[in-house]
């Protein structure tokens, strides 16, 4: 393996580690707020960017780990929570 290939492999591993850390941070924040959390709250709690949290939430929803629902107090806002048994 060339030096360039080794560097690329290390970068990919690093990116995967960052994704895992973001996944863990968002899931941990959702566990802390079982009644549901807004995207804004998740961004503040995890320290990740809005787009990173959004991408992570969409992945969690697609995998059936989380669900999106309308805020009961403000129908313009969505909230997110872990699905049952997660």
WOJOZI-V78439 format. One record per pair of residues at least 24 apart in sequence whose C-alpha atoms are under 10 Angstrom apart, sorted by the first residue. I is the first residue (numbers start at 1). GAP is how many residues later the second one is. D is the distance in Angstrom with one decimal. If there is no record, write none. Layout:
i=I gap=GAP d=D
i=I gap=GAP d=D
//
This chain:
i=19 gap=33 d=9.1
i=19 gap=37 d=8.4
i=20 gap=36 d=9.9
i=21 gap=25 d=9.9
i=22 gap=24 d=7.7
i=22 gap=25 d=9.3
i=22 gap=26 d=7.5
i=22 gap=30 d=8.0
i=22 gap=31 d=7.8
i=22 gap=34 d=7.5
i=23 gap=29 d=9.8
i=23 gap=30 d=8.7
i=23 gap=32 d=10.0
i=23 gap=33 d=6.4
i=23 gap=34 d=8.7
i=23 gap=36 d=9.2
i=23 gap=37 d=8.4
i=24 gap=32 d=10.0
i=25 gap=28 d=9.6
i=26 gap=27 d=7.3
i=26 gap=30 d=7.6
i=26 gap=31 d=7.9
i=26 gap=34 d=9.4
i=27 gap=29 d=9.4
i=27 gap=30 d=9.1
i=27 gap=33 d=8.7
i=27 gap=38 d=8.9
i=27 gap=39 d=8.6
i=27 gap=54 d=8.9
i=27 gap=55 d=7.7
i=27 gap=59 d=9.4
i=28 gap=54 d=9.9
i=29 gap=52 d=9.5
i=29 gap=53 d=10.0
i=30 gap=36 d=8.7
i=30 gap=50 d=7.5
i=30 gap=51 d=5.8
i=30 gap=52 d=6.4
i=31 gap=50 d=7.9
i=31 gap=51 d=7.1
i=31 gap=55 d=9.0
i=32 gap=49 d=9.8
i=33 gap=47 d=9.4
i=33 gap=48 d=7.6
i=33 gap=49 d=9.2
i=34 gap=46 d=9.0
i=34 gap=47 d=6.1
i=34 gap=48 d=7.1
i=34 gap=49 d=9.5
i=35 gap=44 d=8.9
i=35 gap=45 d=8.6
i=35 gap=46 d=6.8
i=35 gap=47 d=9.2
i=36 gap=30 d=10.0
i=36 gap=31 d=9.3
i=36 gap=32 d=8.7
i=36 gap=33 d=8.5
i=36 gap=34 d=9.8
i=36 gap=35 d=8.5
i=36 gap=42 d=9.2
i=36 gap=43 d=5.5
i=36 gap=44 d=5.1
i=36 gap=45 d=4.6
i=36 gap=46 d=8.0
i=37 gap=31 d=9.5
i=37 gap=32 d=9.9
i=37 gap=34 d=9.1
i=37 gap=41 d=8.4
i=37 gap=42 d=5.1
i=37 gap=43 d=5.2
i=37 gap=44 d=6.5
i=37 gap=45 d=9.8
i=38 gap=30 d=9.6
i=38 gap=31 d=9.9
i=38 gap=32 d=9.9
i=38 gap=33 d=8.4
i=38 gap=39 d=7.6
i=38 gap=40 d=6.4
i=38 gap=41 d=4.6
i=38 gap=42 d=6.3
i=38 gap=43 d=9.1
i=39 gap=38 d=9.0
i=39 gap=39 d=7.7
i=39 gap=40 d=7.0
i=39 gap=41 d=7.6
i=40 gap=39 d=9.6
i=41 gap=38 d=9.7
i=42 gap=37 d=9.9
i=42 gap=38 d=9.3
i=57 gap=24 d=9.7
//
